[in-house]
Amino acid sequence: MSAESNKKLVKEYLEAFSAGKFDDVESMMSDDATWWVAGNFPLSGTKSRAEFCEGLRTQLPQLVPGGIRFELGACIAEGDRVAIEVESHGTTATGKTYNNLYHFAIEVRDGKIHRVREYLDTSHADEVLCQP
């Protein structure tokens, strides 16, 4: 796929996530896809496709019942790699505002999302999503 096609796929993928279309999110990922989150807090680390999608369907609704809405920002691509800036918005189950900034480094393989590396304000995510 071209760099432009990869950018389009990444944007569609993140828009599906934002819309809560988790079946679409899963179908856009390669069977051996991974999602890695920076930092050292409960949501950090590497998840397989199955683990990540299970979390979307079970953990996310508990943490942020209305879902997390993404605003997509600047996006660049070279070959099979796409970098995109994103801002999130949501309200937690405890009424806290979740508003984070991200940089996603995404690798596309054979027209599917293959690897996601998520860089974010881990302190904000931990405080708002993981602390009572």
Residue pairs with C-beta under 8 A, 6 or more apart in sequence:
1 9
1 80
1 108
1 111
3 77
3 78
3 79
3 82
4 77
5 111
6 77
6 79
6 80
6 81
6 82
6 108
7 75
7 76
7 77
7 82
7 84
9 28
9 82
9 108
9 111
9 112
9 113
10 75
10 77
10 82
10 84
10 104
10 106
10 108
10 113
11 72
11 75
11 84
12 28
13 25
13 28
13 106
13 113
14 70
14 72
14 84
14 86
14 104
15 70
15 72
16 22
16 24
16 25
16 28
17 25
17 56
17 68
17 70
18 67
18 68
18 69
18 70
19 67
20 67
22 53
22 56
22 57
25 53
25 56
26 49
26 53
28 112
28 113
29 49
29 52
29 53
29 112
29 113
29 114
30 49
30 109
30 110
30 112
30 113
30 114
31 49
32 48
32 49
32 114
33 48
33 49
33 52
33 112
33 113
33 114
33 115
33 116
34 46
34 47
34 48
34 49
34 52
34 114
34 115
34 116
35 46
35 47
35 49
35 52
35 115
35 116
35 118
36 45
36 46
36 47
36 115
36 116
36 117
36 118
37 43
37 44
37 45
37 47
37 118
37 120
38 44
38 117
38 118
38 119
38 120
38 122
39 120
39 122
39 125
39 126
40 122
41 122
41 125
41 126
41 130
42 126
42 130
43 125
43 126
43 129
43 130
44 122
47 55
60 67
60 68
61 67
62 93
63 92
63 93
63 129
64 90
64 91
64 92
64 93
64 98
64 129
65 91
65 93
66 90
66 91
67 90
68 88
68 89
68 90
68 98
69 88
69 89
69 90
70 86
70 87
70 88
71 86
71 87
71 88
71 89
72 84
72 85
72 86
73 84
73 85
73 86
73 87
74 84
74 85
75 82
75 83
75 84
75 85
76 82
76 83
76 84
77 83
80 107
80 108
80 109
80 114
81 105
81 106
81 107
81 108
82 104
82 105
82 106
82 107
82 108
83 103
83 104
83 105
83 106
84 103
84 104
84 106
85 101
85 102
85 103
86 101
86 102
86 103
86 104
87 99
87 100
87 101
87 102
88 98
88 99
88 100
88 101
88 102
89 97
89 98
89 99
90 97
90 98
90 99
91 97
91 98
92 98
92 128
92 129
94 132
96 128
97 128
98 124
98 125
98 128
98 129
99 124
100 120
100 121
100 124
100 125
101 120
101 121
102 118
102 119
102 120
103 119
103 120
104 116
104 117
104 118
104 119
105 116
105 117
105 119
106 113
106 115
106 116
106 117
107 113
107 114
107 115
107 116
108 114
